[in-house]
């Protein structure tokens, strides 16, 4: 945990440099795959958002047992290298979990994520892992319901004025800005 959190106590010498101590905290975007196959779809949304100044991207995925961990870690490492080569600050975490939803929420909390992006499972709100994320996450959560990159055209945000709608408007505006597209609100009338 200390290594992943880049704990200054692990640094050689007397701790972080004065410049590092004064550096602003980057806003973390966590692309958290409940299923490994969802990573490309999540990255189509997460990477543009992570290009904004003072943002970082954390890729995370889990496997049920240790037998698949090496393959998953290698895939995340490859994705981290590809995204990093495009100028995005990115870290990756692969780990085993019997309760991926709860463990990804804990990771988001430990990393002080501003936003967690997860895929929409087949059962959507009946899925226990997604329910665990939505019930326990302290940060905003975006559920990607469409595979692949965002379609051309404006970013459409459903809006009725409810409490969670404001987070959706903020995320929609961030995504629209990152993609160079307009944002459109779809209200009740």
C-alpha positions, -999 to +999 in steps of 0.1 A: +000+000+000+028+024+009+045+019-025+012+023-044+004+055-024+039+068-031+044+072+007+072+098+012+086+078+041+098+052+016+120+078-002+157+077+002+170+106+023+149+128+046+116+127+028+102+145-002+119+174-018+105+209-009+091+211-045+073+178-041+059+188-007+044+220-022+031+203-054-007+204-057-025+170-052-036+156-085-072+148-089-073+110-093-096+093-118-100+056-111-109+034-141-120+004-121-129-027-141-153-051-125-145-074-155-111-072-171-126-071-206-141-037-198-108-018-195-108-005-231-143+009-228-134+026-195-102+040-209-121+056-238-138+078-211-111+080-185-081+089-206-095+121-221-106+132-186-071+125-172-055+147-198-066+178-179-040+196-158-032+182-124-051+149-130-039+114-129-054+081-140-053+049-119-062+017-138-075-011-115-088-046-121-092-077-100-092-114-105-107-140-082-076-161-077-038-158-080-037-180-111-049-150-133-030-123-115+002-124-135-017-121-168-038-092-155-008-074-141+010-077-174-020-063-193-024-034-170+014-027-173+011-026-211-019-003-209-001+020-184+029+022-208+007+030-238-013+057-220+018+071-203+035+074-238+006+097-248+014+121-219-010+110-193+001+105-157-010+069-150-006+042-124-020+006-123-031-019-097-040-055-103-050-076-073-070-106-062-104-101-046-134-121-036-154-089-034-142-067-063-169-039-058-160-034-021-122-036-027-123-012-056-143+013-034-115+009-007-089+016-034-108+047-045-109+059-009-072+052-003-062+070-035-086+099-027-102+094-061-124+123-074-141+099-098-145+062-103-155+049-137-169+013-138-186-006-165-223-015-165-226-052-159-253-073-177-276-072-146-269-034-141-284-024-108-291-061-098-253-068-100-239-071-064-205-057-073-219-026-089-244-022-060-214-024-036-197+004-055-227+026-057-236+021-020-202+027-005-181+049-028-174+083-013-163+098-047-184+103-077-191+072-097-197+070-135-212+038-149-202+033-186-232+016-203-218+017-238-187-002-250-162+017-271-153+054-275-180+081-270-200+086-302-197+118-322-218+147-313-226+165-280-222+149-246-258+143-234-265+146-197-299+137-183-308+163-157-338+167-134-322+188-106-318+159-081-287+158-059-268+133-080-276+151-113-252+179-104-223+154-103-234+142-137-235+177-151-199+183-138-187+150-153-205+157-186-190+192-188-155+177-181-159+151-207-173+175-233-143+199-227-119+170-230-134+158-262-139+193-277-177+189-279-207+207-266-227+195-237-264+192-238-287+188-208-319+167-213-345+177-187-380+166-179-396+189-205 
